[in-house]
Amino acid sequence: MNLRISNADTRPIYEQLRQQIRGAILGGELKEGEALPSIRALAKDLRISVITTKRAYDELERDGYIHTVAGKGCFVAPLDSALVREDGLRRIEAQMREMLELAHSCGISVDELAELLRAMEEEGNENGKCD
């Protein structure tokens, strides 16, 4: 797992870390039961605070992506399909909000957006991308 922290990013460091680890789990790069680096080791490798790393891990655990075993460390939790679906819906909703704001500012109607989405889906189906 290749984690990168950017000082130019507007998100807090713990959030960058949380999102990258969550992405690695959802993308299959990190598998169920796989051990994560220790909080101290990861903080040292990334040259960030242990407190920052702990906050990212705490939020990942709260959200159900990892679990902690006392004395052994943090591990990727079994993925709940409802959790994966809810996470996807939340991310889609955020992007759709941005899309709607942009469309409204450009004078594009919701019907035109829907038609564009349908056309993109058809194009993807023709190319074998949206099965």
Disulfide bonds with the S-S distance in Angstrom:
none
